[in-house]
């Protein structure tokens, strides 16, 4: 049985709306952290602009996983 183009478009629209609603879990009022505790969190670089927490090579004596705030661009 073929589905009508209108039904396919409606299902696509509903799917996109559900995906968009579940993709935004962050609190919009949360302030960026100065220390990283989770990959992909926003953080504040020493110079002021926003960065993102990313895994990096650990310095001697550090216990993995090692996270640093890096530039987003």
C-alpha positions in Angstrom: 0.0 0.0 0.0 1.4 3.4 -1.0 1.2 6.3 1.4 0.1 9.6 0.1 2.6 12.5 -0.2 0.6 14.5 2.3 0.8 11.7 4.9 4.5 11.3 4.3 5.0 15.0 4.8 3.0 15.0 8.0 4.9 12.1 9.4 8.2 13.8 8.5 7.0 17.0 10.3 6.0 15.1 13.4 9.3 13.2 13.5 11.3 16.5 13.1 9.3 18.1 15.9 9.9 15.2 18.3 13.6 15.1 17.5 13.9 18.8 18.1 12.1 18.6 21.4 14.3 15.8 22.7 17.6 17.3 21.4 17.5 20.4 23.6 18.2 19.2 27.1 20.5 22.0 28.4 19.2 24.6 30.8 19.3 27.9 28.8 19.9 29.8 32.0 23.0 27.8 33.0 26.3 29.7 33.1 29.4 28.2 31.4 31.7 26.5 33.9 35.4 27.4 34.3 36.3 23.7 34.9 35.3 20.9 32.6 33.5 17.8 34.0 31.8 16.5 30.9 32.7 16.4 27.2 30.8 18.9 25.0 29.7 21.2 27.9 30.2 24.9 27.3 33.0 26.4 29.3 34.7 29.7 29.7 38.2 30.1 28.2 40.8 32.0 30.3 40.6 34.9 27.7 36.8 35.3 28.2 35.1 33.8 25.1 33.1 30.6 25.3 34.7 27.2 24.6 33.7 23.6 24.7 35.0 20.8 27.0 37.0 18.3 25.1 39.2 15.3 25.9 42.9 16.0 25.7 46.1 14.2 26.4 46.7 14.0 30.1 49.7 15.8 31.6 52.1 13.7 33.7 50.4 12.8 37.0 46.9 13.5 35.8 44.3 10.7 36.0 42.3 10.1 32.8 40.0 11.2 31.4 41.5 14.6 31.1 39.2 17.4 29.9 40.1 21.0 28.9 38.2 24.0 27.7 39.1 24.5 24.0 38.0 27.1 21.4 34.9 26.3 19.5 36.3 27.7 16.3 
